Amino acid sequence: MKTENTAGEKFERLVRLMARLRAPDGCPWDREQTFDSIKPYTLEETYEVLDAIDRRDWRELAEELGDFILQAVFYAQMASEQGHFAISDALEAINQKLVRRHPHVFGEESAQTPGEVLEIWGKVKAEEKEKKGQEDTTLLGSVPRSLPALVEAQKISSRAAKAGFDWDTPEQVVEKLHEELRELDEARRGAVPEEMEGEIGDLLFVLVNLARFVKVDPEQALRKTNAKFRRRFGYVEQKLAERGKTPAQSNIEEMEALWQEAKR
């Protein structure tokens, strides 16, 4: 039996395996999946890739990237079965796009800085959409509404900022942050759920803008804080267990003392 050694050969094997799983005598679970039913797994695999990167677990990242690539092969197999396109079409599309959007590497244009590269990328992307008849009619129209809210806020605020609708300094954003906190406090005292929801949304939006000003990715910042909270709370649980307790059997003073230990 021939052993696949190159990346191309291994990719072809993955495509064949997926086709076999979707065959009439293949896997019942794989056969019943649809584009919509697979979407949650695609999102889950994306976050598992990000988690492996955050932990710098390279062996795990290799495995998670395999799962991530499987998602693309799964979609392409279903598309092929329905006569829409094949995996080779998707690969050809990205190959052509990379060449087309890097004329400073594969063509005659010149770019010396990342900023110049992004400018070229945006110009080529706009030309592509115009040719397809997909030219945006509004500045924010091309930002997908299906994005996670934090990512959407980051993208639409960046677009508005490029058009000049922005603060001048980070200090102005911090001032706006305090203003939103005061408005949230007023809404909280009024105890109107809709108003509190609106003020929480405004507060989060300003925080995203502050992150943009100080060049921090808010999604990644929150993910790292989540991981930090998990570690510290895990320490609290462990220490309580050593005392024969659960968090429910403890009190806030004891848990806070252990939390400070975890921080140290």
N, C-alpha and C positions, 0 to 999 in steps of 0.2 A: 504493500500500500504506500502510495506516494505521500511524503510528509511535506506540509506547507511550511516554508521557511521565511519567505519575504512577507512584508506587510500587505502587499497586494494579494498574495495567495491566501493569506489568513482572512483578509476581508472578503474575498470571493467565497471562502468556506463558510463564513458567517452568513452571507447572502443565501447560500445553498441550504444551510441549516434552517434558516427562517422559512424558506419556501417549503421545506420538508415538514416543518411544524404546522404550517397552514394548509398542507395537502389534505384531501378528503380522509386519508387514513393516518393523519398526523395527530397532534395534540388537541383534544376537545376544547380545552381552555383557550389555546391560541387561536383556534379556528373561529370561535364565537366573538373575538374581539373586533371592535370597530375603531374608527378614528377618534370618536368621542370617548369611548371607554378607556383608551390608552392615555389620553391627555393627563389624568391625575398622576399616572406613573412617570410620565415625562417630567412633570414638575418636581415630583419626589426625587427622581434621579438627579435632576439639576442641583437641588439643594444638597444632596449627598456628595456631589462633586465639590461644591463650595465648602462643605464641612471638612472634607479630606484636605483641601488646600489650607484651610484655616489651621488645621492641626499639623500641617506639614508631614502628613503620613503618606509618603510617596508610594509605598506598596499598595495601600488602600486606594490611593488616587488612581493608580493604574487599573485596578479592578472596577472602580466606579466609572472611569472613562469608558471601559468596555460596556458597562450597563447603559451608559449614555449613548454610545454609538448604536447599540442595539435598538434604541428607540427610533432612530432615523431609519434603520433597516426595516423595522417593523412597519412604519408608515409607508415606506417605499414599496414593500411587498404587497400591502393592501391596495395601494394605488395601481400597482402593476396588474393585480387580479381584476381590477375594475376598468382597466384600459386607459388610465389617466397618464401615467408615466412610469419609467423604470428607475432603479437606483442609479444606473449609468447616466440618466438625464440629470439627476440631482447633482452628481459629481461633476458632470460637464458644466453645469450652470455655475457652480462655485468656482471651478477652475477659471472659467471665462471672466467671472466677476472680479476675482483677485487680480488678474492681468489688467482688466479694464480700469479698475479703480487705483492701480498703482502705475500710472504713466511715467512717474518719476523714477521707477525701477525698470519697467519693461518698455517704456516709450521715450519720447523726446523731452518731456517736462522735467523741471528741476525742483527739488524740495530739500532743504537743509535742516529744517526743524520739525518737530511733531506738529506744531501749529500749522505750518505750511502743508503738511501731509493731510491734516483734517480738512483744510480748506479745499484741497484738490478732491478729496473723497466726497465732500458735500456737493461740490460742483458736478462731479460725474454722476453722483446718485440722483441729483435733480434732473440732469439730462436724460437719464434712464427712465425716470417716471414720466417725463414730458413725452418721450417717445411712446410709452405705453398708454398715454392718455390718463395718467394718474397724478397729474400735477396738483399739488395742494392748493386749495383756495384760501386757506387761512394759515396763519403762522403755526398754530398748535394742531392743525388738522391731521398732520402726519404722525402725531404721537398716539400710539395705540391705547384705547381705553381699557383694554384687557390686561394691561400691565398691573403688577402688584402696586397698591396705592403709594407706597414709599418711592418706588422707582418712577411711577408716573409723575409724582410731585417733583422729583429731581429733574426729570426731562422737561416738563413744561415750564418750570421756573428758569431753567437754563436757556430755553428758547426765548422766553420773554426778556431775560437779561441781555441776550445778544442783540435784541431789538431796542435796547436802551431803557427798558422798564425794569429798573433795578435800584438798589441802594448804592451809595458811594463807598461806604466803609463798613467793616464788620461791626463797629460800635453802633451804627444806626440799626443794624439787624438785632443786636442785643437789646437796644432800647425798645424795638418793636416787640421783642420777645416778652419783656416785662409788661408792656401794654396788654398783650394777649393774656398773660397770666392774671392781670387785674380783671380783665373782662371775664375770664373763666371763673374767678372767685365770685364776681357779681352774679354770674349765671348759676353758680352752685348755691348761693344763698337764696336765689329765687326758686331753685328746685324745679325748673322746667326742663325735662329731659331733652327736648329738641334743641333748646338754647345751649345746654351743656355739651351736647354732641357737636354742635356747630363750633363752639369755642375750642373744644379739644382738637377738632380738625384744623382750625386756624393756627393753633399753637404748634401742632405737628408740622404744618406747612412752613411756618417760620423757622422751625428747627432744621428742616431740610435746607432752607436757604442759608442758614448760618453754616451748616456743614459744607455747602457749596463754596461759601466765602473763604473758609479755612482749608479748603481742598481735602475734605474727608468724605469718603463714601458712606452715607448714612446707613445703607443696608448692611454693609460689612461691619460698621461700628456697632450696630445693634446686635448682629449675630455674635460678635466677640463678647459683648456684654452679657448676652444670654448664656454663652459658654462659661463665662466667669461666674455668673450667678449659680449655674448648675454645680460648678466645682465647690463653691463656698457653702451652698446649702447641703451638698453631699457631705462636706466635712461636719456640719452641724448635726446631721442625721447620724453619722458614724459615732461622734462623741456622745450623743444622747444614748445610742444603742449600747455603748460601753458602760453607761450608767443604768442600763436596764429600762430605758424610756424610749418613747416615740415622740415626735413633735407634738402630737395631740395631748400627750401627758406632761408636756413641759409648759413653760410660760414665756412671754416675750422677753423678760429680763434675762433668763438663762440662755435663750437662743441668741439674743443680741450679743451676750458676752462671748459665746462660741463663734458667732459671726466675726467679731473683732479678732478673735484668735485666727480664724481662717484667713483674714486679710493680712495678718502679720506673717 
